[in-house]
């Protein structure tokens, strides 16, 4: 059975991004349906997978990370408007039996993602 997980790494401070709000949407054409909202723990991960088992369906999804609010909460002096505010990662799940790990590495000025294991 497959699962979807994530991880946030704060490259500005070289530590996990703890307390980042994560929203998961399923995308059906132009409609986006909120599937789950969670917050990262001290290790920058959600305590449980965002999707697992029968919840994992093939299709298009978006993960939205509240990076700007996280950095503001860390006391980082951010411009207004913020350069990086919400990080939106649009991705697809082709095989619902596979594991999909979608981490982000983020700063107030840049981010990167990849399909992890």
Order of alpha helices (4+ residues) and beta strands (2+ residues): beta-beta-beta-beta-beta-beta-alpha-beta-beta-beta
